[in-house]
Amino acid sequence: MKTMSHEQLDAVLETIPDVRDGLTRTERIILYVLDKTQRERAGRNVPTVMLYGRVLEYVNLSEAEFHVYLDRLGVRGDGR
């Protein structure tokens, strides 16, 4: 039996939704950062570019991947 490297295991775990709420790790991070940033801004909307920059502190993903996650989460972006 072949064992997975740490990186391979992380990639697999990222794609499997959590049984508790169906969110992946990245989705949970995006929602956490969104909530935290909204609180800092006294409930005001968070610009997508600001959210993306802050999410990058936790997860490495392209801008296109980020927008796919936002669409999946139902988060409304700029200009929609």
PyMOL Python script that loads the backbone (N, CA, C, O; Angstrom):
from pymol import cmd

cmd.read_pdbstr("""\
ATOM      1  N   MET A   1       0.844  -1.177   0.000  1.00  0.00           N
ATOM      2  CA  MET A   1       0.000   0.000   0.000  1.00  0.00           C
ATOM      3  C   MET A   1       0.889   1.239   0.000  1.00  0.00           C
ATOM      4  O   MET A   1       1.817   1.353   0.801  1.00  0.00           O
ATOM      5  N   LYS A   2       0.594   2.156  -0.901  1.00  0.00           N
ATOM      6  CA  LYS A   2       1.365   3.392  -1.023  1.00  0.00           C
ATOM      7  C   LYS A   2       0.777   4.450  -0.094  1.00  0.00           C
ATOM      8  O   LYS A   2      -0.441   4.609  -0.020  1.00  0.00           O
ATOM      9  N   THR A   3       1.645   5.173   0.614  1.00  0.00           N
ATOM     10  CA  THR A   3       1.173   6.231   1.504  1.00  0.00           C
ATOM     11  C   THR A   3       1.237   7.573   0.794  1.00  0.00           C
ATOM     12  O   THR A   3       2.055   7.780  -0.102  1.00  0.00           O
ATOM     13  N   MET A   4       0.364   8.477   1.207  1.00  0.00           N
ATOM     14  CA  MET A   4       0.311   9.817   0.610  1.00  0.00           C
ATOM     15  C   MET A   4       1.269  10.751   1.323  1.00  0.00           C
ATOM     16  O   MET A   4       1.536  10.611   2.516  1.00  0.00           O
ATOM     17  N   SER A   5       1.777  11.706   0.563  1.00  0.00           N
ATOM     18  CA  SER A   5       2.585  12.754   1.178  1.00  0.00           C
ATOM     19  C   SER A   5       1.648  13.717   1.912  1.00  0.00           C
ATOM     20  O   SER A   5       0.432  13.685   1.724  1.00  0.00           O
ATOM     21  N   HIS A   6       2.227  14.554   2.734  1.00  0.00           N
ATOM     22  CA  HIS A   6       1.438  15.542   3.483  1.00  0.00           C
ATOM     23  C   HIS A   6       0.676  16.462   2.528  1.00  0.00           C
ATOM     24  O   HIS A   6      -0.483  16.794   2.776  1.00  0.00           O
ATOM     25  N   GLU A   7       1.330  16.874   1.434  1.00  0.00           N
ATOM     26  CA  GLU A   7       0.691  17.764   0.463  1.00  0.00           C
ATOM     27  C   GLU A   7      -0.483  17.075  -0.227  1.00  0.00           C
ATOM     28  O   GLU A   7      -1.527  17.689  -0.443  1.00  0.00           O
ATOM     29  N   GLN A   8      -0.312  15.802  -0.572  1.00  0.00           N
ATOM     30  CA  GLN A   8      -1.384  15.054  -1.222  1.00  0.00           C
ATOM     31  C   GLN A   8      -2.573  14.875  -0.284  1.00  0.00           C
ATOM     32  O   GLN A   8      -3.726  14.998  -0.698  1.00  0.00           O
ATOM     33  N   LEU A   9      -2.287  14.586   0.968  1.00  0.00           N
ATOM     34  CA  LEU A   9      -3.348  14.421   1.952  1.00  0.00           C
ATOM     35  C   LEU A   9      -4.112  15.728   2.147  1.00  0.00           C
ATOM     36  O   LEU A   9      -5.340  15.717   2.233  1.00  0.00           O
ATOM     37  N   ASP A  10      -3.392  16.868   2.218  1.00  0.00           N
ATOM     38  CA  ASP A  10      -4.047  18.171   2.343  1.00  0.00           C
ATOM     39  C   ASP A  10      -4.954  18.447   1.146  1.00  0.00           C
ATOM     40  O   ASP A  10      -6.060  18.961   1.308  1.00  0.00           O
ATOM     41  N   ALA A  11      -4.487  18.106  -0.053  1.00  0.00           N
ATOM     42  CA  ALA A  11      -5.291  18.333  -1.259  1.00  0.00           C
ATOM     43  C   ALA A  11      -6.573  17.503  -1.225  1.00  0.00           C
ATOM     44  O   ALA A  11      -7.640  17.990  -1.600  1.00  0.00           O
ATOM     45  N   VAL A  12      -6.472  16.274  -0.784  1.00  0.00           N
ATOM     46  CA  VAL A  12      -7.654  15.416  -0.699  1.00  0.00           C
ATOM     47  C   VAL A  12      -8.612  15.946   0.360  1.00  0.00           C
ATOM     48  O   VAL A  12      -9.817  16.031   0.122  1.00  0.00           O
ATOM     49  N   LEU A  13      -8.086  16.300   1.520  1.00  0.00           N
ATOM     50  CA  LEU A  13      -8.937  16.801   2.589  1.00  0.00           C
ATOM     51  C   LEU A  13      -9.613  18.114   2.212  1.00  0.00           C
ATOM     52  O   LEU A  13     -10.713  18.399   2.686  1.00  0.00           O
ATOM     53  N   GLU A  14      -8.973  18.913   1.369  1.00  0.00           N
ATOM     54  CA  GLU A  14      -9.566  20.184   0.944  1.00  0.00           C
ATOM     55  C   GLU A  14     -10.790  19.964   0.076  1.00  0.00           C
ATOM     56  O   GLU A  14     -11.715  20.776   0.102  1.00  0.00           O
ATOM     57  N   THR A  15     -10.819  18.899  -0.682  1.00  0.00           N
ATOM     58  CA  THR A  15     -11.930  18.675  -1.609  1.00  0.00           C
ATOM     59  C   THR A  15     -13.119  17.978  -0.964  1.00  0.00           C
ATOM     60  O   THR A  15     -14.208  17.950  -1.538  1.00  0.00           O
ATOM     61  N   ILE A  16     -12.921  17.418   0.218  1.00  0.00           N
ATOM     62  CA  ILE A  16     -14.001  16.701   0.892  1.00  0.00           C
ATOM     63  C   ILE A  16     -14.742  17.658   1.821  1.00  0.00           C
ATOM     64  O   ILE A  16     -14.139  18.208   2.743  1.00  0.00           O
ATOM     65  N   PRO A  17     -16.040  17.865   1.595  1.00  0.00           N
ATOM     66  CA  PRO A  17     -16.805  18.742   2.494  1.00  0.00           C
ATOM     67  C   PRO A  17     -16.906  18.148   3.898  1.00  0.00           C
ATOM     68  O   PRO A  17     -16.963  16.930   4.065  1.00  0.00           O
ATOM     69  N   ASP A  18     -16.928  19.009   4.889  1.00  0.00           N
ATOM     70  CA  ASP A  18     -17.077  18.597   6.281  1.00  0.00           C
ATOM     71  C   ASP A  18     -18.483  18.055   6.489  1.00  0.00           C
ATOM     72  O   ASP A  18     -19.448  18.624   5.978  1.00  0.00           O
ATOM     73  N   VAL A  19     -18.607  16.976   7.223  1.00  0.00           N
ATOM     74  CA  VAL A  19     -19.897  16.328   7.434  1.00  0.00           C
ATOM     75  C   VAL A  19     -20.849  17.214   8.248  1.00  0.00           C
ATOM     76  O   VAL A  19     -22.067  17.080   8.124  1.00  0.00           O
ATOM     77  N   ARG A  20     -20.319  18.105   9.065  1.00  0.00           N
ATOM     78  CA  ARG A  20     -21.166  18.937   9.922  1.00  0.00           C
ATOM     79  C   ARG A  20     -21.983  19.953   9.138  1.00  0.00           C
ATOM     80  O   ARG A  20     -23.163  20.160   9.422  1.00  0.00           O
ATOM     81  N   ASP A  21     -21.348  20.594   8.142  1.00  0.00           N
ATOM     82  CA  ASP A  21     -22.058  21.669   7.437  1.00  0.00           C
ATOM     83  C   ASP A  21     -21.869  21.647   5.924  1.00  0.00           C
ATOM     84  O   ASP A  21     -22.440  22.484   5.225  1.00  0.00           O
ATOM     85  N   GLY A  22     -21.091  20.722   5.411  1.00  0.00           N
ATOM     86  CA  GLY A  22     -20.902  20.612   3.971  1.00  0.00           C
ATOM     87  C   GLY A  22     -19.908  21.589   3.384  1.00  0.00           C
ATOM     88  O   GLY A  22     -19.779  21.676   2.163  1.00  0.00           O
ATOM     89  N   LEU A  23     -19.198  22.332   4.232  1.00  0.00           N
ATOM     90  CA  LEU A  23     -18.223  23.308   3.748  1.00  0.00           C
ATOM     91  C   LEU A  23     -16.832  22.706   3.686  1.00  0.00           C
ATOM     92  O   LEU A  23     -16.456  21.889   4.527  1.00  0.00           O
ATOM     93  N   THR A  24     -16.070  23.120   2.675  1.00  0.00           N
ATOM     94  CA  THR A  24     -14.661  22.748   2.628  1.00  0.00           C
ATOM     95  C   THR A  24     -13.878  23.717   3.509  1.00  0.00           C
ATOM     96  O   THR A  24     -14.416  24.719   3.978  1.00  0.00           O
ATOM     97  N   ARG A  25     -12.622  23.412   3.723  1.00  0.00           N
ATOM     98  CA  ARG A  25     -11.775  24.275   4.548  1.00  0.00           C
ATOM     99  C   ARG A  25     -11.710  25.684   3.963  1.00  0.00           C
ATOM    100  O   ARG A  25     -11.830  26.664   4.699  1.00  0.00           O
ATOM    101  N   THR A  26     -11.521  25.795   2.650  1.00  0.00           N
ATOM    102  CA  THR A  26     -11.418  27.110   2.011  1.00  0.00           C
ATOM    103  C   THR A  26     -12.720  27.889   2.130  1.00  0.00           C
ATOM    104  O   THR A  26     -12.695  29.091   2.393  1.00  0.00           O
ATOM    105  N   GLU A  27     -13.846  27.232   1.942  1.00  0.00           N
ATOM    106  CA  GLU A  27     -15.136  27.914   2.081  1.00  0.00           C
ATOM    107  C   GLU A  27     -15.316  28.449   3.498  1.00  0.00           C
ATOM    108  O   GLU A  27     -15.794  29.566   3.696  1.00  0.00           O
ATOM    109  N   ARG A  28     -14.929  27.644   4.472  1.00  0.00           N
ATOM    110  CA  ARG A  28     -15.048  28.066   5.869  1.00  0.00           C
ATOM    111  C   ARG A  28     -14.142  29.274   6.149  1.00  0.00           C
ATOM    112  O   ARG A  28     -14.536  30.195   6.866  1.00  0.00           O
ATOM    113  N   ILE A  29     -12.933  29.267   5.584  1.00  0.00           N
ATOM    114  CA  ILE A  29     -12.012  30.394   5.767  1.00  0.00           C
ATOM    115  C   ILE A  29     -12.586  31.656   5.146  1.00  0.00           C
ATOM    116  O   ILE A  29     -12.524  32.725   5.754  1.00  0.00           O
ATOM    117  N   ILE A  30     -13.144  31.550   3.948  1.00  0.00           N
ATOM    118  CA  ILE A  30     -13.716  32.725   3.285  1.00  0.00           C
ATOM    119  C   ILE A  30     -14.835  33.317   4.138  1.00  0.00           C
ATOM    120  O   ILE A  30     -14.887  34.531   4.336  1.00  0.00           O
ATOM    121  N   LEU A  31     -15.719  32.479   4.637  1.00  0.00           N
ATOM    122  CA  LEU A  31     -16.824  32.981   5.459  1.00  0.00           C
ATOM    123  C   LEU A  31     -16.322  33.584   6.770  1.00  0.00           C
ATOM    124  O   LEU A  31     -16.857  34.590   7.236  1.00  0.00           O
ATOM    125  N   TYR A  32     -15.304  32.975   7.363  1.00  0.00           N
ATOM    126  CA  TYR A  32     -14.714  33.503   8.594  1.00  0.00           C
ATOM    127  C   TYR A  32     -14.112  34.891   8.359  1.00  0.00           C
ATOM    128  O   TYR A  32     -14.354  35.824   9.125  1.00  0.00           O
ATOM    129  N   VAL A  33     -13.327  35.009   7.291  1.00  0.00           N
ATOM    130  CA  VAL A  33     -12.673  36.287   6.988  1.00  0.00           C
ATOM    131  C   VAL A  33     -13.715  37.336   6.615  1.00  0.00           C
ATOM    132  O   VAL A  33     -13.573  38.498   6.997  1.00  0.00           O
ATOM    133  N   LEU A  34     -14.745  36.961   5.888  1.00  0.00           N
ATOM    134  CA  LEU A  34     -15.818  37.886   5.534  1.00  0.00           C
ATOM    135  C   LEU A  34     -16.501  38.419   6.795  1.00  0.00           C
ATOM    136  O   LEU A  34     -16.699  39.627   6.929  1.00  0.00           O
ATOM    137  N   ASP A  35     -16.856  37.537   7.705  1.00  0.00           N
ATOM    138  CA  ASP A  35     -17.506  37.959   8.949  1.00  0.00           C
ATOM    139  C   ASP A  35     -16.601  38.873   9.770  1.00  0.00           C
ATOM    140  O   ASP A  35     -17.038  39.911  10.266  1.00  0.00           O
ATOM    141  N   LYS A  36     -15.353  38.481   9.907  1.00  0.00           N
ATOM    142  CA  LYS A  36     -14.390  39.275  10.690  1.00  0.00           C
ATOM    143  C   LYS A  36     -14.215  40.676  10.087  1.00  0.00           C
ATOM    144  O   LYS A  36     -14.175  41.670  10.813  1.00  0.00           O
ATOM    145  N   THR A  37     -14.112  40.744   8.771  1.00  0.00           N
ATOM    146  CA  THR A  37     -13.906  42.026   8.095  1.00  0.00           C
ATOM    147  C   THR A  37     -15.160  42.892   8.174  1.00  0.00           C
ATOM    148  O   THR A  37     -15.054  44.104   8.357  1.00  0.00           O
ATOM    149  N   GLN A  38     -16.343  42.295   8.039  1.00  0.00           N
ATOM    150  CA  GLN A  38     -17.580  43.060   8.180  1.00  0.00           C
ATOM    151  C   GLN A  38     -17.691  43.665   9.576  1.00  0.00           C
ATOM    152  O   GLN A  38     -18.141  44.800   9.730  1.00  0.00           O
ATOM    153  N   ARG A  39     -17.286  42.917  10.579  1.00  0.00           N
ATOM    154  CA  ARG A  39     -17.321  43.445  11.951  1.00  0.00           C
ATOM    155  C   ARG A  39     -16.359  44.629  12.097  1.00  0.00           C
ATOM    156  O   ARG A  39     -16.690  45.623  12.741  1.00  0.00           O
ATOM    157  N   GLU A  40     -15.181  44.520  11.502  1.00  0.00           N
ATOM    158  CA  GLU A  40     -14.209  45.613  11.539  1.00  0.00           C
ATOM    159  C   GLU A  40     -14.749  46.862  10.845  1.00  0.00           C
ATOM    160  O   GLU A  40     -14.426  47.988  11.225  1.00  0.00           O
ATOM    161  N   ARG A  41     -15.567  46.648   9.835  1.00  0.00           N
ATOM    162  CA  ARG A  41     -16.119  47.761   9.051  1.00  0.00           C
ATOM    163  C   ARG A  41     -17.504  48.174   9.537  1.00  0.00           C
ATOM    164  O   ARG A  41     -18.263  48.808   8.805  1.00  0.00           O
ATOM    165  N   ALA A  42     -17.824  47.813  10.761  1.00  0.00           N
ATOM    166  CA  ALA A  42     -19.100  48.190  11.400  1.00  0.00           C
ATOM    167  C   ALA A  42     -20.313  47.751  10.571  1.00  0.00           C
ATOM    168  O   ALA A  42     -21.288  48.491  10.436  1.00  0.00           O
ATOM    169  N   GLY A  43     -20.235  46.537  10.021  1.00  0.00           N
ATOM    170  CA  GLY A  43     -21.361  45.978   9.295  1.00  0.00           C
ATOM    171  C   GLY A  43     -21.459  46.384   7.831  1.00  0.00           C
ATOM    172  O   GLY A  43     -22.328  45.901   7.107  1.00  0.00           O
ATOM    173  N   ARG A  44     -20.579  47.262   7.399  1.00  0.00           N
ATOM    174  CA  ARG A  44     -20.618  47.688   5.985  1.00  0.00           C
ATOM    175  C   ARG A  44     -20.151  46.559   5.077  1.00  0.00           C
ATOM    176  O   ARG A  44     -19.451  45.641   5.504  1.00  0.00           O
ATOM    177  N   ASN A  45     -20.557  46.651   3.814  1.00  0.00           N
ATOM    178  CA  ASN A  45     -20.138  45.658   2.827  1.00  0.00           C
ATOM    179  C   ASN A  45     -18.625  45.637   2.689  1.00  0.00           C
ATOM    180  O   ASN A  45     -17.961  46.658   2.867  1.00  0.00           O
ATOM    181  N   VAL A  46     -18.089  44.475   2.372  1.00  0.00           N
ATOM    182  CA  VAL A  46     -16.650  44.296   2.199  1.00  0.00           C
ATOM    183  C   VAL A  46     -16.346  44.231   0.712  1.00  0.00           C
ATOM    184  O   VAL A  46     -16.891  43.378   0.011  1.00  0.00           O
ATOM    185  N   PRO A  47     -15.486  45.117   0.215  1.00  0.00           N
ATOM    186  CA  PRO A  47     -15.108  45.032  -1.199  1.00  0.00           C
ATOM    187  C   PRO A  47     -14.454  43.678  -1.500  1.00  0.00           C
ATOM    188  O   PRO A  47     -13.675  43.161  -0.698  1.00  0.00           O
ATOM    189  N   THR A  48     -14.779  43.123  -2.650  1.00  0.00           N
ATOM    190  CA  THR A  48     -14.278  41.814  -3.019  1.00  0.00           C
ATOM    191  C   THR A  48     -12.751  41.773  -3.014  1.00  0.00           C
ATOM    192  O   THR A  48     -12.158  40.792  -2.565  1.00  0.00           O
ATOM    193  N   VAL A  49     -12.125  42.812  -3.501  1.00  0.00           N
ATOM    194  CA  VAL A  49     -10.656  42.826  -3.559  1.00  0.00           C
ATOM    195  C   VAL A  49     -10.062  42.818  -2.144  1.00  0.00           C
ATOM    196  O   VAL A  49      -9.017  42.205  -1.921  1.00  0.00           O
ATOM    197  N   MET A  50     -10.705  43.480  -1.202  1.00  0.00           N
ATOM    198  CA  MET A  50     -10.232  43.468   0.186  1.00  0.00           C
ATOM    199  C   MET A  50     -10.369  42.065   0.769  1.00  0.00           C
ATOM    200  O   MET A  50      -9.458  41.567   1.429  1.00  0.00           O
ATOM    201  N   LEU A  51     -11.513  41.434   0.520  1.00  0.00           N
ATOM    202  CA  LEU A  51     -11.738  40.086   1.017  1.00  0.00           C
ATOM    203  C   LEU A  51     -10.724  39.128   0.412  1.00  0.00           C
ATOM    204  O   LEU A  51     -10.158  38.296   1.121  1.00  0.00           O
ATOM    205  N   TYR A  52     -10.492  39.235  -0.876  1.00  0.00           N
ATOM    206  CA  TYR A  52      -9.531  38.356  -1.557  1.00  0.00           C
ATOM    207  C   TYR A  52      -8.136  38.501  -0.943  1.00  0.00           C
ATOM    208  O   TYR A  52      -7.465  37.504  -0.675  1.00  0.00           O
ATOM    209  N   GLY A  53      -7.709  39.726  -0.727  1.00  0.00           N
ATOM    210  CA  GLY A  53      -6.392  39.956  -0.135  1.00  0.00           C
ATOM    211  C   GLY A  53      -6.266  39.340   1.246  1.00  0.00           C
ATOM    212  O   GLY A  53      -5.226  38.775   1.587  1.00  0.00           O
ATOM    213  N   ARG A  54      -7.306  39.445   2.028  1.00  0.00           N
ATOM    214  CA  ARG A  54      -7.271  38.883   3.381  1.00  0.00           C
ATOM    215  C   ARG A  54      -7.354  37.356   3.370  1.00  0.00           C
ATOM    216  O   ARG A  54      -6.733  36.692   4.201  1.00  0.00           O
ATOM    217  N   VAL A  55      -8.113  36.807   2.437  1.00  0.00           N
ATOM    218  CA  VAL A  55      -8.208  35.347   2.335  1.00  0.00           C
ATOM    219  C   VAL A  55      -6.861  34.759   1.910  1.00  0.00           C
ATOM    220  O   VAL A  55      -6.506  33.657   2.327  1.00  0.00           O
ATOM    221  N   LEU A  56      -6.113  35.490   1.082  1.00  0.00           N
ATOM    222  CA  LEU A  56      -4.804  35.015   0.638  1.00  0.00           C
ATOM    223  C   LEU A  56      -3.825  34.838   1.794  1.00  0.00           C
ATOM    224  O   LEU A  56      -2.835  34.119   1.657  1.00  0.00           O
ATOM    225  N   GLU A  57      -4.086  35.480   2.925  1.00  0.00           N
ATOM    226  CA  GLU A  57      -3.234  35.292   4.093  1.00  0.00           C
ATOM    227  C   GLU A  57      -3.388  33.884   4.663  1.00  0.00           C
ATOM    228  O   GLU A  57      -2.519  33.419   5.401  1.00  0.00           O
ATOM    229  N   TYR A  58      -4.481  33.202   4.330  1.00  0.00           N
ATOM    230  CA  TYR A  58      -4.761  31.867   4.847  1.00  0.00           C
ATOM    231  C   TYR A  58      -4.623  30.773   3.795  1.00  0.00           C
ATOM    232  O   TYR A  58      -4.170  29.668   4.093  1.00  0.00           O
ATOM    233  N   VAL A  59      -5.021  31.090   2.551  1.00  0.00           N
ATOM    234  CA  VAL A  59      -5.112  30.079   1.499  1.00  0.00           C
ATOM    235  C   VAL A  59      -4.512  30.638   0.215  1.00  0.00           C
ATOM    236  O   VAL A  59      -4.698  31.811  -0.109  1.00  0.00           O
ATOM    237  N   ASN A  60      -3.796  29.795  -0.509  1.00  0.00           N
ATOM    238  CA  ASN A  60      -3.240  30.195  -1.800  1.00  0.00           C
ATOM    239  C   ASN A  60      -4.213  29.782  -2.901  1.00  0.00           C
ATOM    240  O   ASN A  60      -4.358  28.594  -3.189  1.00  0.00           O
ATOM    241  N   LEU A  61      -4.887  30.770  -3.523  1.00  0.00           N
ATOM    242  CA  LEU A  61      -5.792  30.473  -4.621  1.00  0.00           C
ATOM    243  C   LEU A  61      -5.816  31.653  -5.578  1.00  0.00           C
ATOM    244  O   LEU A  61      -5.582  32.798  -5.191  1.00  0.00           O
ATOM    245  N   SER A  62      -6.106  31.345  -6.838  1.00  0.00           N
ATOM    246  CA  SER A  62      -6.152  32.390  -7.856  1.00  0.00           C
ATOM    247  C   SER A  62      -7.421  33.214  -7.695  1.00  0.00           C
ATOM    248  O   SER A  62      -8.350  32.826  -6.986  1.00  0.00           O
ATOM    249  N   GLU A  63      -7.439  34.347  -8.361  1.00  0.00           N
ATOM    250  CA  GLU A  63      -8.626  35.205  -8.318  1.00  0.00           C
ATOM    251  C   GLU A  63      -9.831  34.485  -8.923  1.00  0.00           C
ATOM    252  O   GLU A  63     -10.951  34.614  -8.427  1.00  0.00           O
ATOM    253  N   ALA A  64      -9.598  33.729  -9.994  1.00  0.00           N
ATOM    254  CA  ALA A  64     -10.697  32.980 -10.621  1.00  0.00           C
ATOM    255  C   ALA A  64     -11.244  31.915  -9.673  1.00  0.00           C
ATOM    256  O   ALA A  64     -12.458  31.743  -9.566  1.00  0.00           O
ATOM    257  N   GLU A  65     -10.349  31.200  -8.983  1.00  0.00           N
ATOM    258  CA  GLU A  65     -10.798  30.192  -8.011  1.00  0.00           C
ATOM    259  C   GLU A  65     -11.587  30.845  -6.884  1.00  0.00           C
ATOM    260  O   GLU A  65     -12.589  30.300  -6.422  1.00  0.00           O
ATOM    261  N   PHE A  66     -11.133  32.010  -6.448  1.00  0.00           N
ATOM    262  CA  PHE A  66     -11.802  32.744  -5.382  1.00  0.00           C
ATOM    263  C   PHE A  66     -13.237  33.073  -5.790  1.00  0.00           C
ATOM    264  O   PHE A  66     -14.160  32.916  -4.992  1.00  0.00           O
ATOM    265  N   HIS A  67     -13.425  33.526  -7.019  1.00  0.00           N
ATOM    266  CA  HIS A  67     -14.768  33.870  -7.488  1.00  0.00           C
ATOM    267  C   HIS A  67     -15.653  32.630  -7.614  1.00  0.00           C
ATOM    268  O   HIS A  67     -16.862  32.713  -7.401  1.00  0.00           O
ATOM    269  N   VAL A  68     -15.071  31.490  -7.955  1.00  0.00           N
ATOM    270  CA  VAL A  68     -15.848  30.241  -7.991  1.00  0.00           C
ATOM    271  C   VAL A  68     -16.356  29.923  -6.588  1.00  0.00           C
ATOM    272  O   VAL A  68     -17.516  29.549  -6.416  1.00  0.00           O
ATOM    273  N   TYR A  69     -15.492  30.071  -5.589  1.00  0.00           N
ATOM    274  CA  TYR A  69     -15.911  29.837  -4.204  1.00  0.00           C
ATOM    275  C   TYR A  69     -17.003  30.822  -3.793  1.00  0.00           C
ATOM    276  O   TYR A  69     -17.982  30.428  -3.159  1.00  0.00           O
ATOM    277  N   LEU A  70     -16.846  32.100  -4.149  1.00  0.00           N
ATOM    278  CA  LEU A  70     -17.867  33.090  -3.798  1.00  0.00           C
ATOM    279  C   LEU A  70     -19.209  32.737  -4.425  1.00  0.00           C
ATOM    280  O   LEU A  70     -20.251  32.832  -3.776  1.00  0.00           O
ATOM    281  N   ASP A  71     -19.179  32.331  -5.680  1.00  0.00           N
ATOM    282  CA  ASP A  71     -20.425  31.933  -6.358  1.00  0.00           C
ATOM    283  C   ASP A  71     -21.052  30.729  -5.679  1.00  0.00           C
ATOM    284  O   ASP A  71     -22.267  30.682  -5.486  1.00  0.00           O
ATOM    285  N   ARG A  72     -20.230  29.757  -5.318  1.00  0.00           N
ATOM    286  CA  ARG A  72     -20.734  28.555  -4.654  1.00  0.00           C
ATOM    287  C   ARG A  72     -21.356  28.878  -3.301  1.00  0.00           C
ATOM    288  O   ARG A  72     -22.337  28.257  -2.891  1.00  0.00           O
ATOM    289  N   LEU A  73     -20.768  29.869  -2.604  1.00  0.00           N
ATOM    290  CA  LEU A  73     -21.274  30.261  -1.289  1.00  0.00           C
ATOM    291  C   LEU A  73     -22.452  31.220  -1.366  1.00  0.00           C
ATOM    292  O   LEU A  73     -23.113  31.482  -0.361  1.00  0.00           O
ATOM    293  N   GLY A  74     -22.716  31.745  -2.567  1.00  0.00           N
ATOM    294  CA  GLY A  74     -23.806  32.695  -2.717  1.00  0.00           C
ATOM    295  C   GLY A  74     -23.457  34.085  -2.235  1.00  0.00           C
ATOM    296  O   GLY A  74     -24.344  34.886  -1.942  1.00  0.00           O
ATOM    297  N   VAL A  75     -22.164  34.378  -2.151  1.00  0.00           N
ATOM    298  CA  VAL A  75     -21.720  35.706  -1.730  1.00  0.00           C
ATOM    299  C   VAL A  75     -21.793  36.616  -2.937  1.00  0.00           C
ATOM    300  O   VAL A  75     -21.254  36.301  -3.998  1.00  0.00           O
ATOM    301  N   ARG A  76     -22.453  37.731  -2.776  1.00  0.00           N
ATOM    302  CA  ARG A  76     -22.612  38.669  -3.885  1.00  0.00           C
ATOM    303  C   ARG A  76     -21.391  39.539  -3.986  1.00  0.00           C
ATOM    304  O   ARG A  76     -20.995  40.172  -3.008  1.00  0.00           O
ATOM    305  N   GLY A  77     -20.785  39.582  -5.156  1.00  0.00           N
ATOM    306  CA  GLY A  77     -19.572  40.370  -5.395  1.00  0.00           C
ATOM    307  C   GLY A  77     -19.898  41.781  -5.838  1.00  0.00           C
ATOM    308  O   GLY A  77     -21.061  42.185  -5.874  1.00  0.00           O
ATOM    309  N   ASP A  78     -18.864  42.519  -6.173  1.00  0.00           N
ATOM    310  CA  ASP A  78     -19.016  43.900  -6.630  1.00  0.00           C
ATOM    311  C   ASP A  78     -19.824  43.948  -7.921  1.00  0.00           C
ATOM    312  O   ASP A  78     -19.618  43.138  -8.825  1.00  0.00           O
ATOM    313  N   GLY A  79     -20.740  44.900  -7.998  1.00  0.00           N
ATOM    314  CA  GLY A  79     -21.463  45.151  -9.237  1.00  0.00           C
ATOM    315  C   GLY A  79     -22.558  44.149  -9.555  1.00  0.00           C
ATOM    316  O   GLY A  79     -23.053  44.138 -10.682  1.00  0.00           O
ATOM    317  N   ARG A  80     -22.954  43.316  -8.617  1.00  0.00           N
ATOM    318  CA  ARG A  80     -24.022  42.356  -8.907  1.00  0.00           C
ATOM    319  C   ARG A  80     -25.297  42.755  -8.237  1.00  0.00           C
ATOM    320  O   ARG A  80     -26.307  42.064  -8.369  1.00  0.00           O
TER     321      ARG A  80
END
""", "prot")
cmd.dss("prot")
cmd.show_as("cartoon", "prot")
cmd.util.cbc("prot")
cmd.orient("prot")
